[in-house]
Amino acid sequence: MNTKFFILLFIFFVFGIFKCGSDAEWIELMSGADFSGWREDTGDWQIVGKTFMNPDDEKLITTKPGSGIFVNGATGKTVDLFTELEHGDVEMHIEFMVPKDSNSGIYFQGRYEIQVLDSWGVNEPKFSDCGGIYQRWDNGRGYGGVGPRVNASRQPGRWQSFDVVFKAPRFDDYGRKISDAVFVKVVHNGKVIHENVNCSGPTRASAFKDEKPKGPLMFQGDHGPVAYRNMKVHIMN
């Protein structure tokens, strides 16, 4: 065997170690056929194997038995779903499907929402459209919020994806906030829609009105039918 062969073998060996290490850092949030790893109460959320936009009512989801997909019941009107896991800085991959006109949201630390919505065909997306970082709410009025750079939404009934890098707020030794939460990057269906967007505080309909170094992921369950699958996170601190 010559020197070149040993060099190639070493490269493959090292690459294999790093690749396995990288994969091991990701945590699957839907690892089984039950709600292990999720807080009670799970309400009408169901675990199914396949989902379709209902051919008789395009605002509903039809399901088939199995595992690997979370659906918020037959009507899309149930409780919000929370992870037992609490995160600070995190990377996340998630896939979702909404039927026509439906609505949900993913709340990092239960506080900062990325909107999930049927926004197919919207020309000028706002904070309230799919991928938007939702507005805040105070004294009966909304303010802030950031719309996606582009509308990357697919047609209702098709699976879509978010890839998110989130930086948690920072606090000093006395518990005083010294820097805001930041959505470092949000990618929707392969297109970058946000970079370095600050959240000055919890967005509207958040589970918690305070801010903390860590909190659970929350999936909105009462705004309309939605399905989620392939949820995984990489905890960075």
MOHUVEN-V72883 format. One record per residue. N is the residue number from 1. OMEGA is omega in degrees with one decimal (999 if undefined). Layout:
BEGIN
n | omega
N | OMEGA
N | OMEGA
END
This chain:
BEGIN
n | omega
1 | -177.0
2 | -176.8
3 | -178.6
4 | 179.2
5 | -179.9
6 | 177.8
7 | 178.5
8 | 178.7
9 | 178.8
10 | 180.0
11 | 179.5
12 | -179.6
13 | -179.1
14 | 179.2
15 | 179.3
16 | 178.2
17 | -177.8
18 | -179.7
19 | 178.7
20 | 178.6
21 | -179.6
22 | 179.4
23 | -176.1
24 | -178.2
25 | -178.9
26 | -179.1
27 | 176.1
28 | 179.4
29 | 179.8
30 | -171.5
31 | -175.8
32 | -177.7
33 | 177.8
34 | -176.7
35 | 173.2
36 | -178.5
37 | 179.4
38 | -178.5
39 | 168.0
40 | 9.9
41 | 179.0
42 | 173.3
43 | -178.0
44 | 177.7
45 | -177.8
46 | 172.2
47 | -175.7
48 | -178.6
49 | 179.8
50 | 177.8
51 | 178.0
52 | 169.3
53 | -174.8
54 | -177.6
55 | 179.6
56 | 178.1
57 | -172.9
58 | 175.8
59 | -179.9
60 | 178.6
61 | 172.0
62 | -176.2
63 | 170.4
64 | -176.0
65 | 178.7
66 | -179.8
67 | 175.1
68 | -179.1
69 | 173.1
70 | 175.6
71 | -175.4
72 | 173.5
73 | -175.6
74 | -174.8
75 | -176.8
76 | 179.9
77 | -179.9
78 | -174.5
79 | 171.1
80 | -175.8
81 | -176.2
82 | 171.7
83 | 168.6
84 | 177.8
85 | 172.9
86 | -173.6
87 | 166.8
88 | 174.2
89 | -173.9
90 | 163.9
91 | -179.1
92 | 168.1
93 | 179.1
94 | 175.2
95 | -175.2
96 | 175.9
97 | 174.0
98 | 171.4
99 | -176.1
100 | 174.6
101 | -175.8
102 | -164.3
103 | 171.4
104 | 178.8
105 | 177.1
106 | -175.8
107 | 175.6
108 | -172.4
109 | -176.8
110 | -169.3
111 | -169.2
112 | -167.8
113 | 160.1
114 | -174.5
115 | 171.2
116 | -172.0
117 | 167.7
118 | -179.9
119 | 179.5
120 | 175.3
121 | 178.9
122 | -175.4
123 | -178.2
124 | -174.2
125 | 178.9
126 | 179.7
127 | -176.9
128 | 178.0
129 | -175.2
130 | -177.0
131 | 178.3
132 | 170.6
133 | -163.7
134 | 179.9
135 | 171.6
136 | -176.5
137 | 179.8
138 | 177.5
139 | 174.6
140 | 179.8
141 | 177.0
142 | 177.0
143 | -178.7
144 | -176.0
145 | -176.8
146 | 177.1
147 | 177.2
148 | 178.7
149 | 179.7
150 | 174.7
151 | -179.7
152 | -173.2
153 | 171.9
154 | 179.1
155 | 176.6
156 | -178.5
157 | 177.8
158 | 177.4
159 | 179.8
160 | -178.7
161 | 166.4
162 | 166.7
163 | -168.5
164 | 167.5
165 | -174.9
166 | 175.7
167 | -177.4
168 | 174.0
169 | 179.4
170 | -177.1
171 | 177.2
172 | -176.9
173 | -179.9
174 | 179.3
175 | 178.9
176 | -178.2
177 | 179.1
178 | 172.0
179 | -175.8
180 | 165.8
181 | -177.9
182 | 165.3
183 | -174.8
184 | 176.8
185 | 172.1
186 | 179.1
187 | -178.5
188 | -179.1
189 | 175.8
190 | -179.8
191 | 177.7
192 | -178.9
193 | 176.1
194 | 169.0
195 | 173.7
196 | 177.6
197 | 178.8
198 | 171.3
199 | -175.9
200 | 178.5
201 | -179.7
202 | 179.7
203 | -175.4
204 | 178.9
205 | 175.3
206 | -179.7
207 | -176.0
208 | -178.4
209 | 176.8
210 | 176.0
211 | -175.7
212 | 176.2
213 | -178.5
214 | 176.8
215 | -177.9
216 | 166.4
217 | 179.5
218 | 179.8
219 | -173.8
220 | -173.9
221 | -170.2
222 | -175.4
223 | -179.5
224 | -178.0
225 | 178.0
226 | 174.6
227 | 178.2
228 | 175.8
229 | 175.2
230 | 178.5
231 | 176.8
232 | -176.9
233 | 171.7
234 | -179.2
235 | -174.7
236 | 172.3
237 | 999
END
